């Protein structure tokens, strides 16, 4: 029998980037704001600071002689967050426009200010 070939998932373009401030709009953490720490485009998921906190019980090791419970944020689906505009400080959609030098930049739909 031949081994199955690995299925390559197409990467999706996400509406947020690492370092963006986002607000959660659905789920248990709705209303919380945080910074995007990691982005997984193949799975369409992101890790947001202070959201979806997961506990992991670890045994003592040389690097962590105390052991105990470690809390860290877990990934959530990117569709459950909205980008927060730094200009109007509200969650909003954005559009992409060309700047003066021809580079694509993100622009807030609410206030019209550049996000990048």
LINRAQUI-V320768 format. One record per helix or strand of 3 or more residues. SS is the DSSP state (h for helix, s for strand). FROM is the first residue (numbers start at 1). TO is the last residue. Records with the same first field share a line. If there is no record, write none. Layout:
SS = FROM-TO ; FROM-TO
//
This chain:
s = 21-24 ; 33-40 ; 45-48 ; 53-58 ; 68-73 ; 75-77 ; 81-84 ; 94-98 ; 104-108
h = 78-80
//
